[in-house]
């Protein structure tokens, strides 16, 4: 069975490679998407890669995932710390969720230390840079494999 995993990206992640290079490096979101697609092809996974700066569009995509996806990896960006709407949409899902952050949110500004997603997520992954996306895909692949045993 080919597992379907959605990778959701929130606000400002479309500017990776341009913004705060000291924290995020030079890699772009397109580069990350390519790396994820390469991984998925080698591992018999179908991924959907989605980014929006708009909270409502992210909520719509989360709701759509209820029927279309087996797992979700979400980097909600700044909405991690502020969006009750995203939190509530994620609570509806019956699929495993991995919360992902490129940087370690716990060694940044205090307001970033609180996540409205963490308690809903199966796991939280932060601080591995863009490699975190592949680590999260590997973890999700294992979750889904073990779920089907």
MOZIWO-V384822 format. One record per residue. N is the residue number from 0. OMEGA is omega as a letter, one per 20 degrees, with the letter a starting at -180 (NA if undefined). D_CENTER is the distance of its C-alpha to the mean C-alpha in Angstrom with 2 decimals. Layout:
N_OMEGA_D_CENTER + N_OMEGA_D_CENTER
This chain:
0_r_22.23 + 1_r_19.39 + 2_r_16.08 + 3_a_13.76 + 4_r_9.98 + 5_r_7.90 + 6_a_4.89 + 7_r_4.88 + 8_a_5.92 + 9_a_8.60 + 10_r_12.08 + 11_r_13.66 + 12_r_11.01 + 13_a_13.45 + 14_r_15.95 + 15_a_14.61 + 16_r_17.80 + 17_a_19.91 + 18_r_18.87 + 19_a_19.46 + 20_r_19.90 + 21_r_21.10 + 22_a_17.68 + 23_a_15.36 + 24_a_17.94 + 25_a_19.09 + 26_r_16.33 + 27_r_15.17 + 28_r_12.07 + 29_r_14.49 + 30_r_15.16 + 31_r_11.61 + 32_r_11.56 + 33_r_14.98 + 34_r_14.16 + 35_r_11.52 + 36_r_14.27 + 37_r_16.86 + 38_a_15.25 + 39_r_14.84 + 40_a_18.45 + 41_a_19.79 + 42_r_18.22 + 43_r_19.05 + 44_r_15.57 + 45_r_14.94 + 46_r_11.62 + 47_a_11.00 + 48_a_9.26 + 49_r_9.40 + 50_r_9.82 + 51_r_12.18 + 52_a_14.01 + 53_a_15.38 + 54_a_14.42 + 55_r_16.42 + 56_r_14.81 + 57_r_11.34 + 58_r_13.39 + 59_a_15.21 + 60_r_12.34 + 61_a_11.22 + 62_r_14.94 + 63_a_15.44 + 64_a_13.01 + 65_a_15.60 + 66_a_17.93 + 67_a_16.20 + 68_r_13.38 + 69_a_13.71 + 70_a_10.21 + 71_r_6.70 + 72_a_3.33 + 73_r_2.18 + 74_a_3.72 + 75_a_6.82 + 76_a_9.20 + 77_r_12.63 + 78_r_12.04 + 79_a_10.66 + 80_a_14.36 + 81_a_16.14 + 82_r_14.95 + 83_r_16.85 + 84_r_16.29 + 85_r_12.51 + 86_a_13.46 + 87_r_16.21 + 88_r_14.42 + 89_a_11.94 + 90_a_15.19 + 91_a_16.66 + 92_r_14.40 + 93_r_16.12 + 94_r_13.39 + 95_a_11.50 + 96_r_8.19 + 97_r_6.44 + 98_a_5.63 + 99_r_4.96 + 100_r_7.60 + 101_r_9.79 + 102_r_12.84 + 103_a_14.35 + 104_a_14.24 + 105_r_17.33 + 106_r_19.53 + 107_a_19.04 + 108_a_20.63 + 109_a_21.44 + 110_r_19.68 + 111_a_16.27 + 112_a_17.24 + 113_r_16.70 + 114_r_13.45 + 115_a_13.90 + 116_a_10.85 + 117_a_11.91 + 118_r_14.82 + 119_a_13.09 + 120_r_10.47 + 121_r_12.08 + 122_r_11.02 + 123_a_9.71 + 124_r_9.35 + 125_r_10.59 + 126_a_13.29 + 127_a_13.07 + 128_a_12.72 + 129_r_11.27 + 130_r_12.26 + 131_r_9.40 + 132_r_7.47 + 133_r_10.68 + 134_r_11.17 + 135_r_8.08 + 136_r_9.45 + 137_r_12.81 + 138_a_12.17 + 139_r_10.89 + 140_r_13.91 + 141_r_16.11 + 142_a_15.11 + 143_r_15.90 + 144_a_18.99 + 145_r_20.31 + 146_a_19.74 + 147_r_22.02 + 148_NA_24.81
